[in-house]
């Protein structure tokens, strides 16, 4: 294990500690809204991939959100929110290991943030998406013109927060309690053989595994080979 890998592991667990301590505070409120957006855009992506059409994507200041759509495969669209958030977290963590990959991850996120504004966004989502677009653009500029590495740290934090928040949300909304309007309950309605809490457990395990996979890929990027 080289010095870069040791530094990555140390920073990863430092970020995990920060997220666990400040997760519910106002300090990380903007990141909770970002995770809500990624949850909703994941529903939208699943809808597009199954030949459906998205009518509106909205994020509310109470950290809720909604994606209005027509058509598509409902059994795939419903779980895409929680699972998709975990995948985003995995991608950010795995791409944080290199300068070009972290820039690519930030660029893709900027593109998604801007494209989502084409689907009847509300005021909160407009401000959120434009704010993150400006912030990420500034970090990319700083990374390539003034100081490096910095974007790696930003993308890694995004990945850790989104991944941890996805696990936390999955637990609170689908395992600890059963919410009739939750995605897990909607999955149960589509497939009655699997109870909502059972669905939540499966999602939580998948979310945790995706974080491990993301860290493993980043470690490979940082290896000397």
C-alpha distance (Angstrom), angle and dihedral (degrees) to the residues before:
residue distance angle dihedral
X1 . . .
X2 3.82 . .
X3 3.80 130.4 .
X4 3.82 94.2 -96.9
X5 3.79 91.5 54.0
X6 3.79 92.0 48.2
X7 3.81 90.0 49.6
X8 3.82 90.3 49.1
X9 3.80 93.1 51.7
X10 3.81 91.6 46.9
X11 3.81 92.3 48.9
X12 3.80 92.3 44.8
X13 3.79 93.1 55.7
X14 3.80 91.0 41.7
X15 3.80 88.5 56.5
X16 3.80 90.6 46.8
X17 3.81 88.8 53.9
X18 3.80 92.3 48.5
X19 3.80 91.8 49.2
X20 3.81 93.1 48.3
X21 3.82 92.8 48.6
X22 3.81 98.9 42.4
X23 3.80 100.1 26.2
X24 3.80 96.8 114.6
X25 3.82 97.5 35.0
X26 3.80 129.1 102.1
X27 3.82 88.8 -109.2
X28 3.81 92.2 74.0
X29 3.79 96.6 33.6
X30 3.86 93.2 109.1
X31 3.80 89.5 53.6
X32 3.79 91.6 50.5
X33 3.80 88.3 54.1
X34 3.81 89.6 49.3
X35 3.81 89.8 53.1
X36 3.80 89.5 50.4
X37 3.80 88.7 53.2
X38 3.81 91.7 49.7
X39 3.82 88.7 49.5
X40 3.81 91.2 54.0
X41 3.80 96.3 41.7
X42 3.82 87.9 51.9
X43 3.81 88.9 58.2
X44 3.80 87.7 49.8
X45 3.82 93.7 49.2
X46 3.80 90.9 50.6
X47 3.79 88.7 50.2
X48 3.80 92.3 51.8
X49 3.81 92.4 46.0
X50 3.82 90.3 54.3
X51 3.82 93.0 48.7
X52 3.81 97.2 -100.9
X53 3.80 128.0 133.1
X54 3.79 126.8 -122.0
X55 3.79 117.2 -139.4
X56 3.80 102.5 179.6
X57 3.81 142.1 -2.1
X58 3.79 118.1 -161.2
X59 3.81 136.0 177.0
X60 3.80 119.3 -165.8
X61 3.78 128.8 -151.8
X62 3.82 90.1 -118.9
X63 3.84 86.6 68.0
X64 3.79 93.0 -104.4
X65 3.76 126.5 119.4
X66 3.78 144.2 180.0
X67 3.80 137.2 -152.6
X68 3.78 116.1 -157.8
X69 3.79 114.5 -156.3
X70 3.77 144.7 156.0
X71 3.78 128.1 -142.9
X72 3.77 124.4 -5.4
X73 3.80 128.2 109.3
X74 3.80 106.5 -54.7
X75 3.81 95.1 -163.8
X76 3.82 88.6 60.4
X77 3.80 97.6 37.5
X78 3.82 95.4 53.5
X79 3.84 98.9 59.4
X80 3.81 92.4 38.8
X81 3.81 91.8 87.5
X82 3.81 100.0 64.3
X83 3.80 95.2 27.2
X84 3.80 91.8 45.0
X85 3.81 92.2 52.3
X86 3.80 89.0 53.3
X87 3.80 90.5 49.6
X88 3.81 90.5 51.5
X89 3.80 88.7 51.4
X90 3.80 90.9 49.6
X91 3.81 92.0 49.3
X92 3.81 93.4 49.6
X93 3.81 92.7 48.6
X94 3.81 93.7 45.9
X95 3.82 93.4 46.5
X96 3.81 93.8 47.4
X97 3.79 91.6 79.4
X98 3.81 96.7 79.2
X99 3.78 138.0 41.8
X100 3.80 96.0 -126.4
X101 3.79 94.3 40.8
X102 3.80 93.4 49.7
X103 3.81 89.2 48.7
X104 3.80 89.1 50.1
X105 3.81 91.7 50.3
X106 3.80 91.2 49.8
X107 3.81 90.9 46.9
X108 3.79 93.0 50.9
X109 3.80 90.9 49.1
X110 3.81 90.7 50.8
X111 3.81 89.9 51.4
X112 3.80 92.1 49.5
X113 3.81 92.2 46.7
X114 3.79 91.8 53.0
X115 3.81 96.6 41.2
X116 3.80 91.4 52.1
X117 3.80 89.0 61.1
X118 3.81 87.8 72.3
X119 3.83 90.8 71.4
X120 3.80 107.8 74.5
X121 3.82 97.3 -82.3
X122 3.79 122.0 -170.3
X123 3.80 123.7 -126.0
X124 3.82 95.0 -93.8
X125 3.79 92.1 53.9
X126 3.81 93.1 46.6
X127 3.80 91.5 53.3
X128 3.81 91.8 43.2
X129 3.79 95.8 49.7
X130 3.79 96.0 43.4
X131 3.80 91.0 45.9
X132 3.79 93.2 53.2
X133 3.80 91.4 43.0
X134 3.80 90.8 56.3
X135 3.80 93.1 43.4
X136 3.80 94.6 49.8
X137 3.81 91.6 44.9
X138 3.80 89.6 54.5
X139 3.81 92.0 49.7
X140 3.82 91.1 49.7
X141 3.81 90.0 50.9
X142 3.81 91.9 48.6
X143 3.81 91.1 46.7
X144 3.80 95.2 54.4
X145 3.81 101.5 31.2
X146 3.78 109.7 30.4
X147 3.80 118.8 9.5
X148 3.79 136.8 10.9
X149 2.99 138.8 -137.4
X150 3.78 101.8 31.6
X151 3.80 105.5 102.8
X152 3.82 90.1 61.3
X153 3.80 89.5 61.0
X154 3.80 92.8 47.4
X155 3.81 94.5 49.2
X156 3.81 90.9 45.5
X157 3.80 91.0 53.2
X158 3.80 90.2 49.5
X159 3.80 89.4 51.9
X160 3.79 95.3 47.5
X161 3.80 94.1 45.7
X162 3.81 95.9 45.2
X163 3.80 91.6 46.1
X164 3.81 95.4 47.1
X165 3.80 92.0 43.3
X166 3.81 90.7 50.5
X167 3.81 89.8 54.1
X168 3.82 91.8 45.6
X169 3.81 92.4 48.0
X170 3.78 92.2 47.1
X171 3.80 90.5 52.5
X172 3.81 97.5 45.5
X173 3.82 96.9 40.9
X174 3.79 102.4 37.1
X175 3.83 111.1 17.8
X176 3.81 108.1 31.9
X177 3.79 92.1 44.5
X178 3.78 138.9 6.1
X179 3.80 113.9 -120.1
X180 3.78 113.9 -166.9
X181 3.81 92.5 -144.9
X182 3.81 95.7 44.8
X183 3.79 124.7 116.2
X184 3.81 89.8 -116.1
X185 3.81 91.7 56.4
X186 3.81 89.9 46.5
X187 3.81 88.2 53.5
X188 3.81 89.1 50.3
X189 3.81 89.4 53.4
X190 3.79 89.5 52.9
X191 3.81 93.2 43.9
X192 3.85 110.6 22.8
X193 3.80 92.9 -176.7
X194 3.82 90.2 76.3
X195 3.82 117.0 60.8
X196 3.86 118.6 -137.5
X197 3.83 93.7 -110.3
X198 3.80 90.3 49.2
X199 3.80 89.0 52.5
X200 3.81 89.4 50.1
X201 3.81 92.4 51.3
X202 3.80 90.6 52.4
X203 3.80 91.5 49.9
X204 3.81 92.4 47.4
X205 3.81 92.2 51.8
X206 3.80 90.6 47.7
X207 3.82 91.1 48.8
X208 3.80 91.3 52.1
X209 3.80 92.7 47.4
X210 3.81 91.2 50.3
X211 3.82 90.7 55.5
X212 3.81 89.6 52.4
X213 3.81 91.0 48.2
X214 3.80 91.3 49.7
X215 3.81 92.4 51.5
X216 3.81 91.0 46.7
X217 3.82 92.5 52.8
X218 3.82 90.9 48.1
X219 3.82 89.8 51.3
X220 3.80 89.9 53.3
X221 3.81 90.3 52.8
X222 3.80 89.6 52.2
X223 3.81 94.9 49.4
X224 3.80 121.9 111.1
X225 3.81 93.6 -125.1
